[in-house]
Amino acid sequence: MVASEVTPWAKTGGLADVTGSLPEALDRLGHRVTTVLPKYLGMPMPEIASTRTARVRLGTVSHDITFHIATLAGRCRVVFVDAPRLFERAGFYGVGGRDFPDNSERFGMLAAAALEFVELDSDAPAVDIIHAHDWQAGLVPTLVRTDSRHYAALGHTGLVFTIHNLAYQGLAPREVVPTLGLPWTTFAMDTGEFWGQFSFLKAGLTYSDMITTVSPAYARETQRPEYGAGLDGVLTARADRYVGILNGIDTAVWNPATDPLLPARFDADAIEGKTICKRALLARFHLPVGDDAMGRPVIGMVSRLVDQKGLDLIERAADDLASLDATWVFVGTGDVRHERFLRDLAARYPSRVGVFVGFDEALAHLVEAGSDMFLMPSIFEPCGLNQMYSLRYGTVPIVHAVGGLDDTIQPYSSRARHANGFKFRDASPATLVRILRQAVRLYNDKATWQPLMEEGMRADHSWQTSAREYVKVYRRARQAAAQRAGR
């Protein structure tokens, strides 16, 4: 596997959670997995078992690379690509909201280095599958397919590419094509060209044997213009090799019965500890903790503060939402205007709204445990993980019915047998207020609310089911690669 982020070493979002958890689930099914990622500045490192060095060439540039190899439990390894000039920087992709201008070289070199490691790792069993994640690894299948002489040993290797978020495409000026060592055939309408620029993501899509994304609904949505980000035609053309597999969650890390980051533990059979977590959450945000406050529902949100996550929708409905008989807590970082809006909202309603701008893993766990509801009004959401964390922690999700949110949340109605939350399809302020008003009203009906909580807490959102679906994709990719090599 090749990715720019892998938890617990480097994380900005759900990509890291997937690349951190999926290898472990595959290991439990009997597969060997080596994951390759950059060695960023100041990142925590596991115990390194060995190192190897190589001079890796990518087009017109070369870098001296050190590979730090860590052996994890079972059959999993992690390889850190150490190239200080490329990766020892203050941010993974940029600083101050601006991408680094040499990201095409940085992540092109990640792809080349990962493939070079396969050559160096000659003592290991042959590689059956190379699984590249998101645009940062888009050159992995591209290099294998366009430089078959250099990568002859990988001719029968299945190439799988996963879209985690189609909105981030890794666009670069056309001039990067020769500097990356790519032939101009990669810069065509049916390969990597995208409106006059070179798209790492599109190249990854077109040169892979199989494509996956992180939920069945998102796979369907991205074949339509409104969600396809200009690539719906590419995905529709490859629909027979495009599969949506719902992400799982790490049920060891996200388990309210054992979570070391909580002031009290609980589960579906002994829920009392959730009340202690709720009181601690309110206190953490300096909000009232008396009986009246504890009797109101706490609505939490932990998110990147960007347009995709529905912040504009919340802002347009802000005063109506704040007038509900509820308390709000927001945790996240992102666009300055959204950060400013939330700070202003907390200043206007200091006894009802708490805001933390930044990211704090322990606080994220406390929000999941101490909230009664979790809000995810995303405009689009490839999969989403927080709604699954929330279900496990007895925190009822309220979501916009898109992508993985639509796949995982069964909406409450008086006739629903397996309801576990609330969802709305019309992304308007009026609809958002209406669905939240319904949720707040039902919160006070414990005979209705308790089954909602328990339905979510008892569901299985582990990686095991998803990992088996990936194995099916890997087999198809191997078959496709064998056919390709036999031509």
C-alpha positions in Angstrom: 0.0 0.0 0.0 1.2 3.5 -0.8 -0.4 6.5 1.0 0.5 10.0 2.1 -1.0 9.5 5.6 -1.2 6.5 7.9 -2.4 6.6 11.5 -0.9 6.8 14.1 2.1 8.4 12.4 0.6 11.0 10.0 -3.1 12.1 9.9 -5.2 14.9 8.7 -8.4 13.0 8.0 -10.1 9.7 7.2 -7.5 8.5 4.7 -5.0 7.9 7.5 -7.6 5.9 9.5 -8.2 3.6 6.5 -4.6 3.0 5.7 -3.8 2.4 9.4 -6.7 -0.1 10.0 -7.1 -1.9 6.7 -3.7 -3.6 6.8 -4.4 -5.0 10.2 -7.7 -6.4 9.1 -6.0 -8.0 6.0 -3.4 -9.4 8.3 -6.1 -11.1 10.3 -7.3 -12.7 7.1 -3.9 -14.1 6.4 -2.4 -11.5 4.1 1.1 -9.8 4.2 0.9 -6.1 3.9 3.6 -3.5 3.6 2.5 0.1 3.8 4.7 2.9 2.4 4.4 6.6 3.5 6.6 9.7 3.8 8.7 10.4 6.9 7.5 13.9 7.8 9.1 16.4 10.1 8.6 15.6 13.8 6.4 12.6 13.3 6.4 9.8 15.9 8.2 6.7 14.8 7.9 3.1 15.8 10.9 0.9 16.5 12.8 0.5 13.3 13.9 -3.0 12.4 16.2 -2.1 9.5 17.1 0.6 7.0 18.0 0.6 3.3 19.2 3.3 1.0 18.9 4.0 -2.7 19.2 6.8 -5.1 15.8 7.1 -6.7 15.3 8.8 -10.1 12.1 10.4 -11.2 12.3 12.0 -14.6 14.8 14.9 -14.4 15.4 14.7 -10.6 17.1 12.2 -8.3 17.0 11.9 -4.5 19.0 9.8 -2.0 16.3 8.0 -0.1 16.5 6.1 3.2 13.9 3.5 3.8 13.1 3.0 7.5 11.4 -0.4 7.9 9.3 -1.2 11.0 7.8 -4.7 11.6 4.4 -4.5 13.2 2.4 -7.3 14.8 1.5 -10.2 12.5 2.4 -9.9 8.8 2.3 -6.0 8.6 5.2 -3.8 7.9 5.5 0.0 7.6 8.2 1.7 5.4 9.0 5.4 6.0 10.4 7.2 2.9 13.0 9.5 4.3 13.8 12.4 1.9 14.5 15.4 4.0 14.4 18.0 1.3 10.9 16.8 0.2 9.2 15.9 3.4 10.8 17.6 6.4 8.5 20.6 6.4 6.0 22.2 8.7 3.0 20.8 6.9 2.2 17.6 4.9 0.8 19.3 1.8 1.3 23.1 2.4 1.2 25.8 5.0 -1.1 28.7 5.6 -3.8 27.2 3.3 -1.4 27.1 0.3 -0.1 24.0 -1.2 3.7 23.5 -1.6 4.6 24.4 -5.2 6.6 21.2 -5.6 4.0 18.8 -4.5 4.1 17.1 -7.9 7.8 16.3 -7.3 7.2 15.3 -3.7 4.5 12.8 -4.2 5.8 11.7 -7.6 9.0 10.7 -5.7 6.9 8.9 -3.1 5.5 6.8 -5.9 8.9 6.1 -7.4 10.4 5.4 -4.0 7.7 2.9 -3.2 8.2 1.0 -6.4 12.0 1.2 -5.9 11.5 -0.4 -2.5 9.8 -3.4 -4.1 13.0 -3.9 -6.2 15.2 -3.6 -3.0 13.0 -6.0 -1.1 13.9 -9.0 -3.2 14.0 -11.3 -0.2 10.3 -10.8 0.5 7.6 -12.8 -1.3 6.5 -11.4 -4.7 4.1 -8.5 -4.6 0.6 -9.6 -5.8 -1.1 -6.2 -5.4 -0.1 -2.6 -5.3 -2.8 -0.5 -3.7 -2.5 3.3 -4.1 -4.6 5.7 -2.1 -5.8 9.1 -3.3 -4.0 11.6 -5.6 -0.8 11.6 -3.7 -0.2 8.0 -4.9 -1.7 8.4 -8.4 1.7 8.1 -10.0 2.1 4.5 -8.7 0.0 2.8 -11.3 0.9 5.4 -13.9 4.7 4.6 -13.6 4.1 0.8 -13.6 2.0 1.0 -16.7 4.0 3.5 -18.7 7.5 2.3 -17.9 7.0 -1.4 -18.3 10.7 -2.0 -19.0 11.9 -0.5 -15.7 9.1 -2.2 -13.8 9.0 -5.5 -15.7 8.9 -7.5 -12.5 5.5 -5.9 -11.7 3.9 -6.8 -15.0 1.6 -9.3 -13.4 0.9 -7.2 -10.3 -2.7 -6.1 -9.8 -3.0 -2.3 -9.5 -5.8 -1.0 -7.3 -6.6 2.7 -6.7 -8.8 4.0 -4.0 -10.6 7.4 -4.1 -11.0 8.8 -0.6 -12.2 12.3 -1.8 -12.7 13.1 -5.4 -12.5 16.8 -4.7 -8.7 16.7 -4.2 -7.2 15.8 -7.6 -3.5 16.7 -7.4 -3.5 19.1 -10.4 -0.2 20.4 -11.8 0.8 22.3 -14.9 1.4 20.3 -18.1 5.1 21.1 -17.9 5.5 18.6 -15.0 4.9 15.6 -17.4 8.4 15.3 -18.8 10.0 16.4 -15.5 8.2 13.4 -13.8 9.6 11.1 -16.5 6.2 10.4 -18.0 5.6 10.1 -21.7 3.2 12.6 -23.3 0.7 9.8 -23.8 -0.1 10.3 -20.1 -1.3 13.8 -21.0 -4.4 13.0 -23.0 -8.1 13.2 -22.5 -8.4 9.5 -21.8 -5.4 9.4 -19.5 -4.1 12.2 -17.1 -5.1 15.4 -18.8 -7.7 17.5 -17.0 -8.7 20.9 -18.5 -5.1 21.6 -19.6 -3.5 20.4 -16.4 -2.0 17.0 -15.4 -4.2 15.3 -12.8 -2.4 12.8 -10.5 -5.9 11.5 -9.5 -7.2 11.0 -13.1 -3.9 9.2 -14.0 -4.3 6.9 -11.1 -7.9 6.1 -12.2 -7.1 5.4 -15.8 -4.0 3.3 -15.3 -5.3 1.0 -12.5 -6.8 -2.4 -12.9 -9.5 -1.8 -10.3 -10.9 1.4 -8.7 -12.5 1.5 -5.3 -14.1 4.3 -3.2 -15.1 4.3 0.4 -18.9 3.7 0.2 -21.4 2.2 -2.2 -23.4 5.4 -2.3 -20.4 7.6 -3.1 -19.5 5.2 -6.0 -22.9 5.8 -7.5 -22.9 9.6 -6.8 -19.5 10.2 -8.4 -20.8 8.8 -11.7 -23.1 11.8 -11.8 -22.1 15.4 -12.8 -23.2 17.0 -9.5 -20.7 14.8 -7.5 -18.2 13.7 -10.1 -15.9 16.8 -9.9 -15.4 16.7 -13.6 -14.4 13.0 -13.6 -17.9 11.4 -13.7 -17.3 10.4 -17.3 -14.1 8.6 -16.5 -15.7 6.7 -13.7 -18.8 5.9 -15.7 -16.5 4.5 -18.5 -14.8 2.3 -15.9 -18.0 1.4 -14.0 -17.4 -2.4 -14.4 -14.2 -2.0 -12.5 -15.4 0.6 -9.9 -16.5 -0.7 -6.5 -17.7 1.1 -3.4 -16.6 -0.5 -0.2 -17.8 1.1 3.1 -14.9 1.9 5.4 -14.8 0.2 8.8 -13.6 1.7 12.1 -10.9 0.6 14.5 -13.1 -1.0 17.1 -10.2 -1.3 19.5 -9.5 2.4 19.5 -13.1 3.5 19.3 -14.7 1.4 22.1 -16.5 3.2 25.0 -16.1 0.2 27.2 -12.3 0.4 27.1 -11.4 3.9 25.9 -8.5 5.2 28.1 -9.2 8.8 27.0 -12.6 8.9 28.8 -13.3 9.8 32.4 -15.7 6.9 32.6 -16.4 3.7 30.5 -19.7 2.4 29.4 -21.5 0.1 26.9 -25.0 -0.7 25.8 -25.6 -2.8 28.9 -24.2 -0.3 31.4 -24.7 3.2 30.0 -24.3 5.2 33.2 -20.7 6.2 32.4 -22.0 8.3 29.5 -23.6 10.7 31.9 -20.2 11.3 33.6 -18.6 11.9 30.2 -21.4 14.4 29.3 -20.7 16.4 32.5 -16.9 16.3 31.8 -17.5 17.5 28.3 -19.6 20.5 29.4 -17.0 21.4 32.0 -14.2 21.1 29.4 -15.9 23.9 27.4 -16.8 25.9 30.6 -20.5 25.4 29.9 -23.1 25.0 32.7 -23.2 21.6 34.3 -26.3 21.9 36.5 -29.4 19.7 36.3 -31.0 21.9 33.7 -27.9 21.8 31.5 -27.6 18.0 32.0 -31.2 17.6 31.0 -30.7 19.2 27.7 -29.2 17.3 24.8 -25.6 18.1 23.8 -25.1 18.2 20.1 -21.4 17.7 19.1 -19.5 18.2 15.9 -15.8 17.3 15.3 -14.8 18.2 11.7 -12.5 19.9 9.3 -14.0 23.4 9.1 -14.4 23.5 5.3 -17.4 24.1 3.0 -17.7 20.4 2.3 -18.7 19.7 5.9 -21.8 22.0 5.8 -20.4 24.9 7.7 -22.2 27.4 5.4 -25.5 25.6 6.1 -24.9 25.8 9.9 -24.1 29.5 9.6 -27.3 30.3 7.7 -29.3 28.6 10.3 -27.2 29.6 13.3 -29.6 31.7 15.3 -32.5 29.2 14.9 -30.2 26.4 15.9 -29.0 28.2 19.0 -32.6 28.9 20.0 -33.3 25.1 20.4 -33.3 23.7 23.9 -29.9 22.1 23.4 -26.2 22.8 24.0 -23.6 22.8 21.2 -19.9 21.8 21.1 -17.7 22.3 18.0 -14.2 21.0 17.6 -12.1 21.5 14.4 -9.8 23.6 12.3 -9.9 24.8 8.7 -10.9 27.8 6.8 -10.4 31.1 8.7 -13.9 32.3 8.0 -15.5 29.2 9.5 -13.3 29.4 12.5 -14.3 33.0 13.0 -18.0 32.2 12.6 -17.9 29.5 15.3 -15.9 31.8 17.7 -18.5 34.6 17.1 -21.3 32.1 17.7 -19.8 31.0 21.0 -19.4 34.7 22.0 -23.1 35.4 21.3 -24.3 32.3 23.1 -21.7 31.7 25.8 -23.9 29.4 27.9 -25.1 27.3 25.0 -22.2 27.0 22.5 -18.6 25.8 23.2 -15.9 25.9 20.5 -12.4 24.6 20.3 -10.4 25.6 17.2 -7.7 23.0 16.7 -7.4 19.2 16.9 -7.1 17.2 20.1 -7.6 13.5 19.9 -8.6 13.1 23.5 -11.2 15.9 23.1 -12.5 14.2 20.0 -13.2 11.0 22.0 -14.8 13.0 24.8 -17.1 14.8 22.3 -18.2 11.4 20.9 -18.8 10.0 24.4 -20.3 13.0 26.1 -22.6 14.2 23.3 -26.2 13.0 22.9 -26.2 13.7 19.2 -23.6 14.2 16.5 -24.1 16.6 13.6 -22.8 15.8 10.1 -24.5 18.1 7.5 -21.9 17.5 4.9 -22.6 18.7 1.4 -20.9 15.5 0.2 -19.2 12.8 2.2 -17.4 9.9 0.6 -17.7 7.7 3.7 -17.5 9.5 7.0 -16.2 7.8 10.1 -17.5 10.0 12.8 -21.1 8.8 12.3 -19.8 5.2 13.0 -17.8 6.4 16.0 -21.0 8.1 17.3 -23.1 5.0 16.8 -20.6 3.0 18.9 -20.6 5.6 21.7 -24.4 5.9 21.9 -24.4 9.3 20.3 -27.2 9.6 17.8 -26.1 10.9 14.4 -27.9 13.6 12.4 -26.7 13.6 8.8 -27.2 14.8 5.3 -28.1 11.8 3.2 -25.0 11.6 1.0 -22.3 9.1 0.4 -21.4 6.9 3.4 -23.7 8.8 5.7 -26.6 7.6 3.6 -25.3 4.0 3.7 -24.8 3.9 7.5 -27.7 5.8 9.0 -31.2 4.4 9.0 -33.6 7.4 9.8 -36.0 7.4 12.6 -39.7 7.1 11.9 -42.5 5.7 13.9 -42.5 2.7 11.7 -38.7 2.1 11.3 -37.6 -1.2 12.8 -33.8 -0.6 12.8 -33.5 3.2 13.0 -30.2 4.5 14.4 -30.3 8.3 13.7 -31.8 11.1 11.7 -31.1 12.2 8.1 -32.3 14.8 5.7 -32.0 15.1 1.9 -32.7 18.7 1.2 -29.6 20.7 2.3 -31.4 23.9 3.3 -31.4 25.8 6.6 -35.1 25.2 7.1 -34.7 21.4 6.7 -31.7 21.3 9.0 -33.6 23.2 11.7 -36.7 21.0 11.3 -34.7 17.7 11.6 -32.8 19.0 14.7 -36.0 20.2 16.3 -37.5 16.7 15.8 -34.3 15.1 17.3 -34.4 17.5 20.3 -38.1 16.7 20.9 -37.6 13.0 20.7 -34.6 13.1 23.1 -37.0 13.8 25.9 -39.0 10.6 25.0 -36.6 8.1 26.6 -38.7 5.1 25.4 -38.0 6.2 21.9 -34.5 7.5 22.4 -33.0 4.5 24.2 -33.7 2.0 21.3 -32.0 4.5 18.9 -28.9 4.5 21.0 -28.8 0.8 21.5 -29.3 0.0 17.8 -26.2 1.9 17.0 -24.1 0.6 19.9 -24.8 -3.0 19.0 -24.0 -2.7 15.3 -20.8 -4.1 13.8 -18.8 -1.5 12.0 -15.4 -3.2 12.2 -13.0 -3.6 9.3 -13.5 -7.4 8.9 -16.4 -7.2 6.5 -14.8 -4.4 4.5 -11.5 -6.3 4.3 -13.1 -9.3 2.8 -14.6 -7.1 0.1 -11.1 -5.6 -0.6 -9.8 -9.2 -1.0 -12.4 -9.8 -3.7 -11.2 -6.6 -5.5 -7.6 -7.7 -5.2 -8.5 -11.0 -6.9 -10.2 -9.2 -9.8 -7.2 -6.9 -10.1 -4.8 -9.9 -10.3 -6.9 -11.4 -13.0 -7.0 -8.1 -15.0 -3.2 -7.8 -14.6 -2.7 -11.3 -15.9 -4.9 -10.5 -18.9 -3.0 -7.3 -19.5 0.4 -9.0 -19.3 -0.7 -11.7 -21.6 -1.7 -9.4 -24.5 
